[in-house]
Amino acid sequence: MKKQLCILLMLSFSCLIHSQEARNKNHKTNHAQQYTALQFGAIKAEGWLKKMLEIQYNGLTGNLDEVYEVTAGDNNGWLDGTGDSWERGPYWLDSLTQFVYLLEDEKLIAKVKKWVNWSIKSQHENGYFGPIPITKDTPRIRCTQQTLSEDWWPKMLMLKVLQQYYSATSDEQALTLMDKYFIYMLKELPNGELMHQQTFDWTDIHTSDTLSVTNPYAALHYVNVAKELKAPVIYYQQSKNQIHLNAPIKGLEALKNGHRFAYGMYGGDEAMNGSDPIQGSELCSTHKMMYSLESMLSITENTFYADYLEKIAYNVLPFQHNDDFTKKQYFQQANQIKATHDYRNFVDEHGSSNTVFGVRTGYPCCVSNMHQGCPKLLQNLFYATAENGVTALVYTPSNVKILVADNINLYIEEGTNYPFEDTITFKVNPDRKTAFTFELLVHSWFNNPEVITNGEKIEVQSENNMLKINRTCIKKDFLIVHFPIKIKTSGWYEKSVTVERGPLLYALKIKENCQEKKEKQWSNSYYEVSPESDWIFGITYKALEKKNFAIKVNQVVANMSSNLENARSSIITIVKRIPYWTEYNNSINVLGNKNLLGAIEEDIKLIPPYSSTLYEF
């Protein structure tokens, strides 16, 4: 099982918008912009990310229609059934569509086509498509959403599925459906601004003090805040108003003041609920926050979003599911000392099941929505640039095929143990000798990067957080980039301190006892995780002042590095035991008196929180 405990950092905010006249000539884009997304399938996973996709394939992602048949099975409204007909089926398909074409798996491709083909066949003459409303005589099925088939929202999700399906297959039927449906929308919503006007004013929410006010907290659904973070930037493409472009940056700054945890997510167990690290963070929101950041990155060209994306991808994404991706945790606590079927200080308790690892425990929306993080992250590792070059904005083992310069095929293999280590190797193979610009993001935690090409160190200056390497490449060129990373600390709730190295946060290593349990109220078994070692420690002021932190990186790369046994890196520091620090309501209690006079100093190991289920910052 995995562990969870984290704290977030404050980054410098600057919005860098390049000339909107620039446009890549080798890759299609609707708008002239600096970064253009690549065709679906151009980027392939390697290393841990490839392994994670394979685990998902064998887990819930590839088998949800069997494990959660009541919602994702053949009786779903999106398959002409009378069952669930709202968002859960399309949520799963949104992830599954990208997933199956990345793995090129015929069995799962058949599953996707079954849903896509039904959607295409369901379209009416007027352009409407989707499930048929049930009648008053239709039997009601417990724990499903049967009555919202004509809502606009699930259509938006299925349009997203069809967009990805077309990107992978070039099936013109998908475009025909979308064209006809957009004409239908135009008739039903004759004012082109109507959909924007009828939603929440997210621009105002982000630019006002709404997200920083703590008494009372904003009456907003936690998941919607993550999902709609991108809304002003998406609308900016039409409005061209700088207020919309800059709104999410201001919103994230306000969110940090009112609700945010050190690892990038924030307190909200259904409703927004402050920055106390015992509050919950919902699994759905992790995936929606990542997608918002990915969506804004290419539009704004603001590398802050890439920093933030890595922070969540490497600290939060891996540890709200079990190792074989068959169970999920609905709410994760930033300081989590146990994951048990007990009540906590959450807005919505869901029968006290929020922190255990199950299929339908907590609330079942996330079991349909927990699959998109890795495949969407993969699609945002590389971009084509307006100068007909290539840029890497997020670092992980992968490879990419891209057209550069004058329509020259280029193949790049990225090998790295980042974020545990600070060296990244690129094998660059153009079809023939060609000159182009290779841009590499200098994350805010990198110091004095060093670039070596084919064994020779070259001088490259960083400009606007980017290294621009202009060179003529031949086949089998090697580019090695060394990004030194220092350990730092940051302050958070109640004067707490987080230890950080690069995008990774480090938390107390707690021994765990994992037990499988079964209760009548849940159709599947679930896991509880309890501590088997003390968690009542605090880092000494001396350790903070003298930066007494020693990093150790394990050279052996495990297939599954996101669990306690296979933690890839650790930090040793000096702590003191706090005997009067107690538990409250199955969470850590507020620590009042911090006087540790007479307490004995001890060395202790910190590990990345994604490597555990229980952790404490």
Secondary structure as a PSIPRED ss2 file (coil, helix, strand):
# PSIPRED VFORMAT (PSIPRED V4.0)

   1 M C   1.000  0.000  0.000
   2 K C   1.000  0.000  0.000
   3 K E   0.000  0.000  1.000
   4 Q E   0.000  0.000  1.000
   5 L E   0.000  0.000  1.000
   6 C C   1.000  0.000  0.000
   7 I C   1.000  0.000  0.000
   8 L C   1.000  0.000  0.000
   9 L C   1.000  0.000  0.000
  10 M C   1.000  0.000  0.000
  11 L C   1.000  0.000  0.000
  12 S C   1.000  0.000  0.000
  13 F C   1.000  0.000  0.000
  14 S C   1.000  0.000  0.000
  15 C C   1.000  0.000  0.000
  16 L C   1.000  0.000  0.000
  17 I C   1.000  0.000  0.000
  18 H C   1.000  0.000  0.000
  19 S C   1.000  0.000  0.000
  20 Q C   1.000  0.000  0.000
  21 E C   1.000  0.000  0.000
  22 A C   1.000  0.000  0.000
  23 R C   1.000  0.000  0.000
  24 N C   1.000  0.000  0.000
  25 K C   1.000  0.000  0.000
  26 N C   1.000  0.000  0.000
  27 H C   1.000  0.000  0.000
  28 K C   1.000  0.000  0.000
  29 T C   1.000  0.000  0.000
  30 N C   1.000  0.000  0.000
  31 H C   1.000  0.000  0.000
  32 A C   1.000  0.000  0.000
  33 Q C   1.000  0.000  0.000
  34 Q C   1.000  0.000  0.000
  35 Y E   0.000  0.000  1.000
  36 T E   0.000  0.000  1.000
  37 A C   1.000  0.000  0.000
  38 L C   1.000  0.000  0.000
  39 Q C   1.000  0.000  0.000
  40 F C   1.000  0.000  0.000
  41 G C   1.000  0.000  0.000
  42 A C   1.000  0.000  0.000
  43 I E   0.000  0.000  1.000
  44 K E   0.000  0.000  1.000
  45 A E   0.000  0.000  1.000
  46 E C   1.000  0.000  0.000
  47 G H   0.000  1.000  0.000
  48 W H   0.000  1.000  0.000
  49 L H   0.000  1.000  0.000
  50 K H   0.000  1.000  0.000
  51 K H   0.000  1.000  0.000
  52 M H   0.000  1.000  0.000
  53 L H   0.000  1.000  0.000
  54 E H   0.000  1.000  0.000
  55 I H   0.000  1.000  0.000
  56 Q H   0.000  1.000  0.000
  57 Y H   0.000  1.000  0.000
  58 N H   0.000  1.000  0.000
  59 G C   1.000  0.000  0.000
  60 L H   0.000  1.000  0.000
  61 T H   0.000  1.000  0.000
  62 G H   0.000  1.000  0.000
  63 N H   0.000  1.000  0.000
  64 L H   0.000  1.000  0.000
  65 D H   0.000  1.000  0.000
  66 E H   0.000  1.000  0.000
  67 V H   0.000  1.000  0.000
  68 Y C   1.000  0.000  0.000
  69 E H   0.000  1.000  0.000
  70 V H   0.000  1.000  0.000
  71 T H   0.000  1.000  0.000
  72 A H   0.000  1.000  0.000
  73 G C   1.000  0.000  0.000
  74 D C   1.000  0.000  0.000
  75 N C   1.000  0.000  0.000
  76 N C   1.000  0.000  0.000
  77 G H   0.000  1.000  0.000
  78 W H   0.000  1.000  0.000
  79 L H   0.000  1.000  0.000
  80 D C   1.000  0.000  0.000
  81 G C   1.000  0.000  0.000
  82 T C   1.000  0.000  0.000
  83 G C   1.000  0.000  0.000
  84 D C   1.000  0.000  0.000
  85 S C   1.000  0.000  0.000
  86 W C   1.000  0.000  0.000
  87 E C   1.000  0.000  0.000
  88 R H   0.000  1.000  0.000
  89 G H   0.000  1.000  0.000
  90 P H   0.000  1.000  0.000
  91 Y H   0.000  1.000  0.000
  92 W H   0.000  1.000  0.000
  93 L H   0.000  1.000  0.000
  94 D H   0.000  1.000  0.000
  95 S H   0.000  1.000  0.000
  96 L H   0.000  1.000  0.000
  97 T H   0.000  1.000  0.000
  98 Q H   0.000  1.000  0.000
  99 F H   0.000  1.000  0.000
 100 V H   0.000  1.000  0.000
 101 Y H   0.000  1.000  0.000
 102 L H   0.000  1.000  0.000
 103 L H   0.000  1.000  0.000
 104 E C   1.000  0.000  0.000
 105 D C   1.000  0.000  0.000
 106 E H   0.000  1.000  0.000
 107 K H   0.000  1.000  0.000
 108 L H   0.000  1.000  0.000
 109 I H   0.000  1.000  0.000
 110 A H   0.000  1.000  0.000
 111 K H   0.000  1.000  0.000
 112 V H   0.000  1.000  0.000
 113 K H   0.000  1.000  0.000
 114 K H   0.000  1.000  0.000
 115 W H   0.000  1.000  0.000
 116 V H   0.000  1.000  0.000
 117 N H   0.000  1.000  0.000
 118 W H   0.000  1.000  0.000
 119 S H   0.000  1.000  0.000
 120 I H   0.000  1.000  0.000
 121 K H   0.000  1.000  0.000
 122 S C   1.000  0.000  0.000
 123 Q C   1.000  0.000  0.000
 124 H C   1.000  0.000  0.000
 125 E C   1.000  0.000  0.000
 126 N C   1.000  0.000  0.000
 127 G C   1.000  0.000  0.000
 128 Y C   1.000  0.000  0.000
 129 F C   1.000  0.000  0.000
 130 G C   1.000  0.000  0.000
 131 P C   1.000  0.000  0.000
 132 I C   1.000  0.000  0.000
 133 P C   1.000  0.000  0.000
 134 I C   1.000  0.000  0.000
 135 T C   1.000  0.000  0.000
 136 K C   1.000  0.000  0.000
 137 D C   1.000  0.000  0.000
 138 T C   1.000  0.000  0.000
 139 P C   1.000  0.000  0.000
 140 R C   1.000  0.000  0.000
 141 I C   1.000  0.000  0.000
 142 R C   1.000  0.000  0.000
 143 C C   1.000  0.000  0.000
 144 T C   1.000  0.000  0.000
 145 Q C   1.000  0.000  0.000
 146 Q C   1.000  0.000  0.000
 147 T C   1.000  0.000  0.000
 148 L C   1.000  0.000  0.000
 149 S C   1.000  0.000  0.000
 150 E C   1.000  0.000  0.000
 151 D C   1.000  0.000  0.000
 152 W H   0.000  1.000  0.000
 153 W H   0.000  1.000  0.000
 154 P H   0.000  1.000  0.000
 155 K H   0.000  1.000  0.000
 156 M H   0.000  1.000  0.000
 157 L H   0.000  1.000  0.000
 158 M H   0.000  1.000  0.000
 159 L H   0.000  1.000  0.000
 160 K H   0.000  1.000  0.000
 161 V H   0.000  1.000  0.000
 162 L H   0.000  1.000  0.000
 163 Q H   0.000  1.000  0.000
 164 Q H   0.000  1.000  0.000
 165 Y H   0.000  1.000  0.000
 166 Y H   0.000  1.000  0.000
 167 S H   0.000  1.000  0.000
 168 A H   0.000  1.000  0.000
 169 T H   0.000  1.000  0.000
 170 S C   1.000  0.000  0.000
 171 D C   1.000  0.000  0.000
 172 E H   0.000  1.000  0.000
 173 Q H   0.000  1.000  0.000
 174 A H   0.000  1.000  0.000
 175 L H   0.000  1.000  0.000
 176 T H   0.000  1.000  0.000
 177 L H   0.000  1.000  0.000
 178 M H   0.000  1.000  0.000
 179 D H   0.000  1.000  0.000
 180 K H   0.000  1.000  0.000
 181 Y H   0.000  1.000  0.000
 182 F H   0.000  1.000  0.000
 183 I H   0.000  1.000  0.000
 184 Y H   0.000  1.000  0.000
 185 M H   0.000  1.000  0.000
 186 L H   0.000  1.000  0.000
 187 K H   0.000  1.000  0.000
 188 E H   0.000  1.000  0.000
 189 L C   1.000  0.000  0.000
 190 P C   1.000  0.000  0.000
 191 N C   1.000  0.000  0.000
 192 G C   1.000  0.000  0.000
 193 E C   1.000  0.000  0.000
 194 L H   0.000  1.000  0.000
 195 M H   0.000  1.000  0.000
 196 H H   0.000  1.000  0.000
 197 Q H   0.000  1.000  0.000
 198 Q H   0.000  1.000  0.000
 199 T C   1.000  0.000  0.000
 200 F C   1.000  0.000  0.000
 201 D C   1.000  0.000  0.000
 202 W H   0.000  1.000  0.000
 203 T H   0.000  1.000  0.000
 204 D H   0.000  1.000  0.000
 205 I H   0.000  1.000  0.000
 206 H H   0.000  1.000  0.000
 207 T H   0.000  1.000  0.000
 208 S C   1.000  0.000  0.000
 209 D C   1.000  0.000  0.000
 210 T C   1.000  0.000  0.000
 211 L C   1.000  0.000  0.000
 212 S C   1.000  0.000  0.000
 213 V C   1.000  0.000  0.000
 214 T E   0.000  0.000  1.000
 215 N C   1.000  0.000  0.000
 216 P C   1.000  0.000  0.000
 217 Y E   0.000  0.000  1.000
 218 A C   1.000  0.000  0.000
 219 A C   1.000  0.000  0.000
 220 L C   1.000  0.000  0.000
 221 H E   0.000  0.000  1.000
 222 Y H   0.000  1.000  0.000
 223 V H   0.000  1.000  0.000
 224 N H   0.000  1.000  0.000
 225 V H   0.000  1.000  0.000
 226 A H   0.000  1.000  0.000
 227 K H   0.000  1.000  0.000
 228 E H   0.000  1.000  0.000
 229 L H   0.000  1.000  0.000
 230 K H   0.000  1.000  0.000
 231 A H   0.000  1.000  0.000
 232 P H   0.000  1.000  0.000
 233 V H   0.000  1.000  0.000
 234 I H   0.000  1.000  0.000
 235 Y H   0.000  1.000  0.000
 236 Y H   0.000  1.000  0.000
 237 Q H   0.000  1.000  0.000
 238 Q H   0.000  1.000  0.000
 239 S H   0.000  1.000  0.000
 240 K C   1.000  0.000  0.000
 241 N C   1.000  0.000  0.000
 242 Q H   0.000  1.000  0.000
 243 I H   0.000  1.000  0.000
 244 H H   0.000  1.000  0.000
 245 L H   0.000  1.000  0.000
 246 N H   0.000  1.000  0.000
 247 A H   0.000  1.000  0.000
 248 P H   0.000  1.000  0.000
 249 I H   0.000  1.000  0.000
 250 K H   0.000  1.000  0.000
 251 G H   0.000  1.000  0.000
 252 L H   0.000  1.000  0.000
 253 E H   0.000  1.000  0.000
 254 A H   0.000  1.000  0.000
 255 L H   0.000  1.000  0.000
 256 K H   0.000  1.000  0.000
 257 N H   0.000  1.000  0.000
 258 G H   0.000  1.000  0.000
 259 H C   1.000  0.000  0.000
 260 R E   0.000  0.000  1.000
 261 F C   1.000  0.000  0.000
 262 A C   1.000  0.000  0.000
 263 Y C   1.000  0.000  0.000
 264 G C   1.000  0.000  0.000
 265 M C   1.000  0.000  0.000
 266 Y E   0.000  0.000  1.000
 267 G C   1.000  0.000  0.000
 268 G E   0.000  0.000  1.000
 269 D C   1.000  0.000  0.000
 270 E C   1.000  0.000  0.000
 271 A E   0.000  0.000  1.000
 272 M E   0.000  0.000  1.000
 273 N C   1.000  0.000  0.000
 274 G C   1.000  0.000  0.000
 275 S C   1.000  0.000  0.000
 276 D C   1.000  0.000  0.000
 277 P C   1.000  0.000  0.000
 278 I C   1.000  0.000  0.000
 279 Q C   1.000  0.000  0.000
 280 G E   0.000  0.000  1.000
 281 S E   0.000  0.000  1.000
 282 E E   0.000  0.000  1.000
 283 L H   0.000  1.000  0.000
 284 C H   0.000  1.000  0.000
 285 S H   0.000  1.000  0.000
 286 T H   0.000  1.000  0.000
 287 H H   0.000  1.000  0.000
 288 K H   0.000  1.000  0.000
 289 M H   0.000  1.000  0.000
 290 M H   0.000  1.000  0.000
 291 Y H   0.000  1.000  0.000
 292 S H   0.000  1.000  0.000
 293 L H   0.000  1.000  0.000
 294 E H   0.000  1.000  0.000
 295 S H   0.000  1.000  0.000
 296 M H   0.000  1.000  0.000
 297 L H   0.000  1.000  0.000
 298 S H   0.000  1.000  0.000
 299 I H   0.000  1.000  0.000
 300 T H   0.000  1.000  0.000
 301 E C   1.000  0.000  0.000
 302 N C   1.000  0.000  0.000
 303 T C   1.000  0.000  0.000
 304 F H   0.000  1.000  0.000
 305 Y H   0.000  1.000  0.000
 306 A H   0.000  1.000  0.000
 307 D H   0.000  1.000  0.000
 308 Y H   0.000  1.000  0.000
 309 L H   0.000  1.000  0.000
 310 E H   0.000  1.000  0.000
 311 K H   0.000  1.000  0.000
 312 I H   0.000  1.000  0.000
 313 A H   0.000  1.000  0.000
 314 Y H   0.000  1.000  0.000
 315 N H   0.000  1.000  0.000
 316 V C   1.000  0.000  0.000
 317 L H   0.000  1.000  0.000
 318 P H   0.000  1.000  0.000
 319 F H   0.000  1.000  0.000
 320 Q C   1.000  0.000  0.000
 321 H E   0.000  0.000  1.000
 322 N C   1.000  0.000  0.000
 323 D C   1.000  0.000  0.000
 324 D C   1.000  0.000  0.000
 325 F C   1.000  0.000  0.000
 326 T C   1.000  0.000  0.000
 327 K C   1.000  0.000  0.000
 328 K E   0.000  0.000  1.000
 329 Q E   0.000  0.000  1.000
 330 Y C   1.000  0.000  0.000
 331 F E   0.000  0.000  1.000
 332 Q E   0.000  0.000  1.000
 333 Q E   0.000  0.000  1.000
 334 A C   1.000  0.000  0.000
 335 N E   0.000  0.000  1.000
 336 Q E   0.000  0.000  1.000
 337 I C   1.000  0.000  0.000
 338 K C   1.000  0.000  0.000
 339 A E   0.000  0.000  1.000
 340 T C   1.000  0.000  0.000
 341 H C   1.000  0.000  0.000
 342 D C   1.000  0.000  0.000
 343 Y C   1.000  0.000  0.000
 344 R C   1.000  0.000  0.000
 345 N C   1.000  0.000  0.000
 346 F C   1.000  0.000  0.000
 347 V C   1.000  0.000  0.000
 348 D C   1.000  0.000  0.000
 349 E C   1.000  0.000  0.000
 350 H H   0.000  1.000  0.000
 351 G H   0.000  1.000  0.000
 352 S H   0.000  1.000  0.000
 353 S C   1.000  0.000  0.000
 354 N C   1.000  0.000  0.000
 355 T C   1.000  0.000  0.000
 356 V C   1.000  0.000  0.000
 357 F E   0.000  0.000  1.000
 358 G E   0.000  0.000  1.000
 359 V C   1.000  0.000  0.000
 360 R C   1.000  0.000  0.000
 361 T C   1.000  0.000  0.000
 362 G C   1.000  0.000  0.000
 363 Y C   1.000  0.000  0.000
 364 P C   1.000  0.000  0.000
 365 C H   0.000  1.000  0.000
 366 C H   0.000  1.000  0.000
 367 V H   0.000  1.000  0.000
 368 S H   0.000  1.000  0.000
 369 N H   0.000  1.000  0.000
 370 M C   1.000  0.000  0.000
 371 H C   1.000  0.000  0.000
 372 Q C   1.000  0.000  0.000
 373 G H   0.000  1.000  0.000
 374 C H   0.000  1.000  0.000
 375 P H   0.000  1.000  0.000
 376 K H   0.000  1.000  0.000
 377 L H   0.000  1.000  0.000
 378 L H   0.000  1.000  0.000
 379 Q C   1.000  0.000  0.000
 380 N C   1.000  0.000  0.000
 381 L C   1.000  0.000  0.000
 382 F E   0.000  0.000  1.000
 383 Y E   0.000  0.000  1.000
 384 A E   0.000  0.000  1.000
 385 T E   0.000  0.000  1.000
 386 A C   1.000  0.000  0.000
 387 E C   1.000  0.000  0.000
 388 N C   1.000  0.000  0.000
 389 G C   1.000  0.000  0.000
 390 V E   0.000  0.000  1.000
 391 T E   0.000  0.000  1.000
 392 A E   0.000  0.000  1.000
 393 L C   1.000  0.000  0.000
 394 V C   1.000  0.000  0.000
 395 Y C   1.000  0.000  0.000
 396 T C   1.000  0.000  0.000
 397 P C   1.000  0.000  0.000
 398 S E   0.000  0.000  1.000
 399 N E   0.000  0.000  1.000
 400 V E   0.000  0.000  1.000
 401 K E   0.000  0.000  1.000
 402 I E   0.000  0.000  1.000
 403 L E   0.000  0.000  1.000
 404 V E   0.000  0.000  1.000
 405 A C   1.000  0.000  0.000
 406 D C   1.000  0.000  0.000
 407 N C   1.000  0.000  0.000
 408 I E   0.000  0.000  1.000
 409 N E   0.000  0.000  1.000
 410 L E   0.000  0.000  1.000
 411 Y E   0.000  0.000  1.000
 412 I E   0.000  0.000  1.000
 413 E E   0.000  0.000  1.000
 414 E E   0.000  0.000  1.000
 415 G E   0.000  0.000  1.000
 416 T E   0.000  0.000  1.000
 417 N C   1.000  0.000  0.000
 418 Y C   1.000  0.000  0.000
 419 P C   1.000  0.000  0.000
 420 F C   1.000  0.000  0.000
 421 E C   1.000  0.000  0.000
 422 D C   1.000  0.000  0.000
 423 T E   0.000  0.000  1.000
 424 I E   0.000  0.000  1.000
 425 T E   0.000  0.000  1.000
 426 F E   0.000  0.000  1.000
 427 K E   0.000  0.000  1.000
 428 V E   0.000  0.000  1.000
 429 N E   0.000  0.000  1.000
 430 P E   0.000  0.000  1.000
 431 D C   1.000  0.000  0.000
 432 R C   1.000  0.000  0.000
 433 K C   1.000  0.000  0.000
 434 T E   0.000  0.000  1.000
 435 A E   0.000  0.000  1.000
 436 F E   0.000  0.000  1.000
 437 T E   0.000  0.000  1.000
 438 F E   0.000  0.000  1.000
 439 E E   0.000  0.000  1.000
 440 L E   0.000  0.000  1.000
 441 L E   0.000  0.000  1.000
 442 V C   1.000  0.000  0.000
 443 H C   1.000  0.000  0.000
 444 S C   1.000  0.000  0.000
 445 W C   1.000  0.000  0.000
 446 F E   0.000  0.000  1.000
 447 N C   1.000  0.000  0.000
 448 N C   1.000  0.000  0.000
 449 P C   1.000  0.000  0.000
 450 E E   0.000  0.000  1.000
 451 V E   0.000  0.000  1.000
 452 I E   0.000  0.000  1.000
 453 T E   0.000  0.000  1.000
 454 N C   1.000  0.000  0.000
 455 G C   1.000  0.000  0.000
 456 E E   0.000  0.000  1.000
 457 K E   0.000  0.000  1.000
 458 I E   0.000  0.000  1.000
 459 E C   1.000  0.000  0.000
 460 V C   1.000  0.000  0.000
 461 Q C   1.000  0.000  0.000
 462 S E   0.000  0.000  1.000
 463 E E   0.000  0.000  1.000
 464 N C   1.000  0.000  0.000
 465 N C   1.000  0.000  0.000
 466 M E   0.000  0.000  1.000
 467 L E   0.000  0.000  1.000
 468 K E   0.000  0.000  1.000
 469 I E   0.000  0.000  1.000
 470 N E   0.000  0.000  1.000
 471 R E   0.000  0.000  1.000
 472 T E   0.000  0.000  1.000
 473 C E   0.000  0.000  1.000
 474 I C   1.000  0.000  0.000
 475 K C   1.000  0.000  0.000
 476 K C   1.000  0.000  0.000
 477 D E   0.000  0.000  1.000
 478 F E   0.000  0.000  1.000
 479 L E   0.000  0.000  1.000
 480 I E   0.000  0.000  1.000
 481 V E   0.000  0.000  1.000
 482 H E   0.000  0.000  1.000
 483 F C   1.000  0.000  0.000
 484 P C   1.000  0.000  0.000
 485 I E   0.000  0.000  1.000
 486 K C   1.000  0.000  0.000
 487 I E   0.000  0.000  1.000
 488 K E   0.000  0.000  1.000
 489 T E   0.000  0.000  1.000
 490 S E   0.000  0.000  1.000
 491 G E   0.000  0.000  1.000
 492 W C   1.000  0.000  0.000
 493 Y H   0.000  1.000  0.000
 494 E H   0.000  1.000  0.000
 495 K H   0.000  1.000  0.000
 496 S C   1.000  0.000  0.000
 497 V E   0.000  0.000  1.000
 498 T E   0.000  0.000  1.000
 499 V E   0.000  0.000  1.000
 500 E E   0.000  0.000  1.000
 501 R E   0.000  0.000  1.000
 502 G C   1.000  0.000  0.000
 503 P C   1.000  0.000  0.000
 504 L E   0.000  0.000  1.000
 505 L E   0.000  0.000  1.000
 506 Y E   0.000  0.000  1.000
 507 A E   0.000  0.000  1.000
 508 L E   0.000  0.000  1.000
 509 K C   1.000  0.000  0.000
 510 I C   1.000  0.000  0.000
 511 K C   1.000  0.000  0.000
 512 E E   0.000  0.000  1.000
 513 N E   0.000  0.000  1.000
 514 C E   0.000  0.000  1.000
 515 Q E   0.000  0.000  1.000
 516 E E   0.000  0.000  1.000
 517 K E   0.000  0.000  1.000
 518 K C   1.000  0.000  0.000
 519 E C   1.000  0.000  0.000
 520 K C   1.000  0.000  0.000
 521 Q C   1.000  0.000  0.000
 522 W C   1.000  0.000  0.000
 523 S C   1.000  0.000  0.000
 524 N C   1.000  0.000  0.000
 525 S C   1.000  0.000  0.000
 526 Y E   0.000  0.000  1.000
 527 Y E   0.000  0.000  1.000
 528 E E   0.000  0.000  1.000
 529 V E   0.000  0.000  1.000
 530 S E   0.000  0.000  1.000
 531 P E   0.000  0.000  1.000
 532 E C   1.000  0.000  0.000
 533 S C   1.000  0.000  0.000
 534 D C   1.000  0.000  0.000
 535 W C   1.000  0.000  0.000
 536 I C   1.000  0.000  0.000
 537 F E   0.000  0.000  1.000
 538 G E   0.000  0.000  1.000
 539 I E   0.000  0.000  1.000
 540 T C   1.000  0.000  0.000
 541 Y H   0.000  1.000  0.000
 542 K H   0.000  1.000  0.000
 543 A H   0.000  1.000  0.000
 544 L H   0.000  1.000  0.000
 545 E H   0.000  1.000  0.000
 546 K C   1.000  0.000  0.000
 547 K C   1.000  0.000  0.000
 548 N C   1.000  0.000  0.000
 549 F C   1.000  0.000  0.000
 550 A E   0.000  0.000  1.000
 551 I E   0.000  0.000  1.000
 552 K E   0.000  0.000  1.000
 553 V E   0.000  0.000  1.000
 554 N C   1.000  0.000  0.000
 555 Q C   1.000  0.000  0.000
 556 V C   1.000  0.000  0.000
 557 V C   1.000  0.000  0.000
 558 A C   1.000  0.000  0.000
 559 N C   1.000  0.000  0.000
 560 M C   1.000  0.000  0.000
 561 S C   1.000  0.000  0.000
 562 S C   1.000  0.000  0.000
 563 N C   1.000  0.000  0.000
 564 L H   0.000  1.000  0.000
 565 E H   0.000  1.000  0.000
 566 N H   0.000  1.000  0.000
 567 A C   1.000  0.000  0.000
 568 R C   1.000  0.000  0.000
 569 S E   0.000  0.000  1.000
 570 S E   0.000  0.000  1.000
 571 I E   0.000  0.000  1.000
 572 I E   0.000  0.000  1.000
 573 T E   0.000  0.000  1.000
 574 I E   0.000  0.000  1.000
 575 V E   0.000  0.000  1.000
 576 K E   0.000  0.000  1.000
 577 R E   0.000  0.000  1.000
 578 I C   1.000  0.000  0.000
 579 P C   1.000  0.000  0.000
 580 Y C   1.000  0.000  0.000
 581 W C   1.000  0.000  0.000
 582 T C   1.000  0.000  0.000
 583 E E   0.000  0.000  1.000
 584 Y E   0.000  0.000  1.000
 585 N C   1.000  0.000  0.000
 586 N C   1.000  0.000  0.000
 587 S E   0.000  0.000  1.000
 588 I E   0.000  0.000  1.000
 589 N C   1.000  0.000  0.000
 590 V C   1.000  0.000  0.000
 591 L C   1.000  0.000  0.000
 592 G C   1.000  0.000  0.000
 593 N C   1.000  0.000  0.000
 594 K C   1.000  0.000  0.000
 595 N C   1.000  0.000  0.000
 596 L C   1.000  0.000  0.000
 597 L C   1.000  0.000  0.000
 598 G C   1.000  0.000  0.000
 599 A C   1.000  0.000  0.000
 600 I C   1.000  0.000  0.000
 601 E E   0.000  0.000  1.000
 602 E E   0.000  0.000  1.000
 603 D E   0.000  0.000  1.000
 604 I E   0.000  0.000  1.000
 605 K E   0.000  0.000  1.000
 606 L E   0.000  0.000  1.000
 607 I E   0.000  0.000  1.000
 608 P C   1.000  0.000  0.000
 609 P H   0.000  1.000  0.000
 610 Y H   0.000  1.000  0.000
 611 S H   0.000  1.000  0.000
 612 S C   1.000  0.000  0.000
 613 T E   0.000  0.000  1.000
 614 L E   0.000  0.000  1.000
 615 Y E   0.000  0.000  1.000
 616 E C   1.000  0.000  0.000
 617 F C   1.000  0.000  0.000
